[in-house]
């Protein structure tokens, strides 16, 4: 049954629309191909068809994004099928002059006539406006005669009614490009409008070269949508037209040419605006931008601001987005913040992206305390420009493992060293002769240390100590490992922090840290990296209190060669993660049978952080469900989210996320029941007396764990106990263990975790592996049922041996270790990819690690800048590609003959497999599962 072009359906005909709610979204299998380019595909354009390629003339009013597929399939989505971009070389001289290498989309694996390529255009069209549609389309595959290609609109209304409006069609012959044209106008505005191309019979590939939707009457664009690109979507951004389009958010606004008796003047233009008579921090100036922003598109925000009045000289100013969704859900999205002053104009910059189609969007400036005026010189919102990826850094003349510290064995006294500050340097003897353990593997065989140390005395500030200039020896974007023995003098009272610091121009970089509370030598290990060329770089050792002597021996700073370590980790991974597998075939089984084994999924937990707004973005969902099997919620389970005011509960977001994960067979971690750091505790809790606070804690435990009993596999019970002590300070030393005990009684099925940061990188003396182990042992001594150790993994420039050393030290507890919030950060995607690979390989190759959770993967939904794997609008970057490559590497495949005992042997990772048995012309496929384990396993296959 075919649909007639003249009809507008309120629902799909039964034989066209299967009862599968996922089919209106891109299929999971389309995610990888959405960003790839395939040049020689068997289902591509037939020979000779390339010469007919033409390129549609561009029009400024085209409301479709990436209409010519110059950015791959970005902004486009295959509907229940797959798609990729092909390149067709032109053989025509004139055509080649216009378009040397035309790109076109191939929509393949189509199992229904309505399967095709779609793009949402909700925010790009207006009711009552007439639009023209023009597309260059073709078909490929096994067909005779012509087939129809249709242009269709899917119209979704708030009452869940869905209509389908055919807006154009054309007949297409194989090996011919045809022009599809049509028009449409909507009298009312649906909740969602999706444009897509469809039509050919199942099995026929649909080819699309270029698509345009333009306003038939260009003047109508003046009241329509702002086009993508450089156009500012904020109206009257510099207040040239008085205060038109602007309003006060809970306060008054005014226009000025000067303030403060002429001391405050506009930075640009003739006027600036102010938000006055503010009584709350959220009061400010706002503009509604509904209809001018599109979902799944990144926007840059740039404002010039300052503050005035109430005797304040400096305060926080923020740009915020208020979004209301069609189901009346409200969201507040923080865009940017800056420390503004009353002396100068400052730039406020940030980005935002909407995952869902909004019914209303307001952008506003807020932040300062009541009584302080906010001044705004300009406010610009534009579609974010795509930033080109940086090239990988060069390793020219880089001597891996070579110490860049001069005279580190002190054979020439203090030559090359200088005192930072007014302290005094001298040389002593009696320090260790062995290289510190964390540096032995990277340095390889090396000479013993000299036994001499440099002594810093007469220290009057904590930052005073021995220093060296290393400006010309440090290359940008390369990781340097730091290693030394350190010791403090006898005048110390209490524990002292010793730190190897790197001064990079006017910035301080942490190169490693250790806490010392005795008179023994201690290993200090860390790393650092600079990401731009510096004018001056100093390395120095500092930290103890003034008057405490500081001793440093064998300081080494050397560039890390990660390649040798990665070779070792590959071998280690094979030993740790694979099992010897024997497939035993039952039934009649003659000789000469060939088998091919392919692993379809590795069941080791690879997870990520998600938020409620993320699941409104189908591109995010596709990448997530295809590449992760565990999830943790960023904020939605935290106490400040579920009970922001006492008795005012919000479990809706967590409920929806849980339902989403369950529908995709994703396991979940519960993060977190409590958070020990005071800044994260709601004000209403902080204001309670001891008895009321204890009651609130027990109510939190009972309410949360009763509601979600059996639904979360893990809970982080009391987050970051090495870095905070709010509940312990207010409720006593037993409260931490009591939290574990009570949680275990309420939900015995859940593993209960400790969770903390900087445990694995050597850069925080408060959270060393030794301190973490001591804390866990103390909890266990108090009867706390600690079931797992969470290492967050927010790490910079990781060094494998340092990470591995921390895992070894924590591994002695015999508890499962999970990386719970892993992310790495670098402005260079290739460096970020290298850092991510280091962490993933170290974790996967260590026997104590039983799961790895990333703290997000999508740009603008990460807690750290430059840590994403997928760019805001869906393009997989170098770090994302590295992650996907490792996931592929950790799948096992094998093939060969069944032996005389009807068996086939191979080594493989845990997970789901498919085996294909070929016996002559007969092929049979079976699936089997390899469970986690390290002993040989035999699996019977019944033929």
C-alpha positions, 0 to 999 in steps of 0.5 A: 500500500502506497501513500498518496501525495495529496493526503495528510495522514493522522497516523501511518498506515499499519503496513508502513509504520511498524509498532516500534517507537524507536523507528522515528529515531536514527537506528543505533547502527547508523551512528558510526557511519554518520560521520564517516566517508566511504568512497568505494561502496558496492551500493554506491553510484553506478559507473558513469553516473558521476558525470551527471552530478550537478550542484544546486545554486546556493541560496542565502535563505536555505533553512536546512543545515549542511544542505550539501553534505559538506560536513558529512551527515551532521544535522541529518539522521537516517530514519531506521536505516544507515547512511554515509557520504560518498564522493563522486569524481567529476569527468566533465571539465566544466563541471569539475571547474565548479565542483571538483569533488561533489559529495552526496549522501547514500541512504542504505539498509532500507527495509521499508519504503518510508526509511530515509534521511531526515532533519528537524526544521521546527525552529526554522519555519513560521506558520503562514509562510510559503516554502519551496523545496528543491532536491537533487536525488537518485537511486542505486541498486537492483531495480528495473524502470523508475521509482518514486522519491518523496519529500515528506513533512512529519508534523507532531502536535502537543496532543501526540497526534502525528500527521504526514504531509507529502510536499513533493515527489519525482520519478527517478531512473537508475543512473540518473539524477532528478530534481524533486520540487514542491512547496508547503505552508503550515497554517498552524505551528506543530510542536515538531516539524521533521523534513525527510526524503523517502519512497524507493522500495526496500533494498533500493539505496536512496542518493541525495546530492543537495537539498534546499528549503527556501522561503518562497517570499524572501520578505517574509524572512524578516519576521522569521528565523535568524539564519545560521552563520554570522547573524546575531540572533539577539535583537538590538544587541548594542541598544542602538534602538533604545531598549527595544526587545529587552526587559527587566527580569524582576527589576527595572532597566534603563538606557544610558550614555554615561553614569557616575558623573561621566566616569562610566562610558560605553565601550562601543556605540553610543549607549549601554543598558543597566539593570537597576533596583535589583532585590535578588541575585537573579534579577537582571536584563533579559531577552526572549529568543524563542524561535530564533534558536534551534535544538542541537545547534551550538551557540556562542554568547559574548557580552560586555559587562561591568557593575555599579553601585552599593560600594562593591568593586568586584562580583560574579556576573552570569549569563543564563538561559531559561527554557520551557519545554512543551510539557512545561518542564523548566530548565536553567542552563548556565552559559558563562560567568565572569568576575566583573568590576566597577572599574572596567568593562569585561568580556563574558563569554560562553556557549549553549546548546538545546537538546529538546525543542523548546516552547519558550527560551529567554536569555538573561544576565544575573549574578551580583548581590541585591543593590548592585546595578548590572551594566551591559554594553553589548550582548551577542548570540551567534551560531558557534563557528566550527573550530578546526582540529589542531594537528598532532604535536611533533616529537622532534628532538625529544629525548624520552627518559632524559632528565632535563634537570641540570646537576641533579646528582649534585656532583658540582655542588649547587651549580645550576640551582638557585634559591627561590626567595631568601632561603639558603641552599647547600648540599648534604649526604645520606639520601637514598641511592635507588631511583624512586619506584614510579620512575624506574619503569619509564627510565629503564636501567639507570645509574644509582643516585649519588646519595647527595641531597640539596638542603634549603634552610632559612625558609621564611615562606612556604614557597621558598626552596631550590629551583632551576630554570628549564624554559628551553627544555620543555616542549608544548603538548608533551607530558613530563614525569616528575620524580624525587625523594623529599624529606623535611626537617625536625622543626615541623609540627604536624603534617607538611605538604611538599610540592614540586611546582612548575612556574609557567610565566605567571601561572603555577602548575602542579608537578606532584605532591606528598604529605609528610608527617615524619623524618623519613624520605618520601617518594614524590611523583607527578607530571605536568604539561604546558599547552602553549610556548612560555617565556619563562619556566621554573621548576622548584620544590616548596610547601612546608611551613616557614622555618621548616628545612626542606631536603630534595634528592634525585629530582628528575623531570623527563619527557614520557615515551608512552609507546613502550608502556602501551606495548606492555599494556597490550600484553598485560590486557591479553593476560588479564582480560582474556580466557582460553575458550573451547567450543565443543560442537555436539551432534553430527560433525564430520571433518572439514567444518569451518567456523568463524567466531565474531564477538559482538559485545564486550560485557566489561562495564564501560559507562558514562555520565548522562543527564536528563536533558541529554536524552532529548537529543537523539544523536546523543542517545544513539552514541550512548546506547551503542558505545556504553553499557553502564550509566551514572547520573550527573546531578539528578540523584544528588540530594541538592537535586532531589530535595532542594528545599526541605520537603520539596522533592524532585525524583522525576528526572531520576525516574525518567533516566532510570526508565530510559536506561532500563529500556536500553538494558543499561546498568546504573550506578547511584551517585551519590547519597551524600556529599561530604564537602560543605559547599555542596550541602543545601543551605537548609541542611546547614541550618539544622541543629544536630538532632534535626540534621540526623533525622534529615540524614536518615530520611534521605537514606530511607526515602532514596533507597526504599524508592529505588531498591534493587534498581541501582547496582552501586551507590557512592555513599558519602562522596569525597570524604578525603576532601570534606567533613561536613557530616562528620563535623556536625554528627560525629565520627561514627556517622560515615560508617552508620551511613554505610550500615543503614544503606546496606540494610535498606538495599542489600543488593547494592555494592556500596562505594567510597569515591574520591579524586586525585587518588591516582595522579600524585598531585594531591597530598590529601588523597594519596593512595595510602590515605585512601586505604587508611580511610577504608580500613577505618570504615571497615573497622567500624563495621561499614560494609564497604563494597567497592573503591571509586577513583574519580579519575579527573586527571591531567597529563596521566603517566601510566606507572604513576596510575598503576602504582596507585592501583597496586596500593589500593588493590591490596584491599581486595575490593573491586576498583572502579574509575567512576568519573574519568575525564582528561582535558587538552585543547589539542584533540590528539593529546586528549586522545593520547591521555584517554588511551593511557587511562583506559589501557591502564585501567583495563590492564589492571586486575583490580579494576572492574569498571570504567565510567567516563564523566560524560562525552558530549561537548558542553555537557562536561564538567571540564572544558576540552574533555569531550569525545563528541563535539556539540553538534555530533561530530566525533573528534580524535578522542572519540575516535580513539575510544571507539578504536579501543572498543573495537580492539577489545573484541575477539575474533577467530576462525579455523577448522573444527578439530578431530574432537569436534572442538575449536579453541581460541582466547577471547574477552568476556561478552557475547559472541556469534559463531558461524559454522560452514559445512559445505554449502550449509551455513549455521549461526549460533550465539554464546556468552563468555562470562567474566573469569580467568580460568579456561571455559568450555562452551557446548554448541548444539548443531 
